[in-house]
Amino acid sequence: MSCKSGNSSVQDGGCEFRGFPSKCHCGLDVVIYTSKTKQNPGRPFFRCPTLNDDHLFKWVEDCVYEEVVDTKSKISIIDNEINNAKSEVQVEISELKWMINELKENGTWSKREIKRIKVWLVCICLTVTVIVILLLFTTKNQNLVIGY
Ligand SMILES: [Zn+2]
């Protein structure tokens, strides 16, 4: 939307800014006025304080419209960014869930391994004990033989 208005009683001095203007192209701060014409009674507008026809003139409602349009597109961009971030977070959450399951499975494997090792240790201890007992018996018998 341009700064120009067909209903303007004051000629448009050109608009180089979207939304609310703060300065005219001449460098002066714009001033807000209220129209007192029959066509636009009470309608607010921005205007350069020089009141020259080729300086800034802009209806406040046009500024509001531009601000709303620009803000709407910014909100749309932010909304897209939020949706992208949400999907990235969901991917990361599913990766973390997968990693947790992997760790749980590894933990289960470790517990199984420990049980197997314990069983093997018990078997080895029993075997060693049996061998020691057998050795003791055989050495006692040999001592008896030697002593005899
Ligand atoms: Zn000006």
Boltz pocket constraint, residues with backbone or C-beta under 6 A from the ligand:
constraints:
  - pocket:
      binder: B
      contacts: [[A, 24], [A, 25], [A, 26], [A, 27], [A, 28], [A, 48], [A, 49], [A, 50], [A, 55], [A, 56]]
      max_distance: 6.0
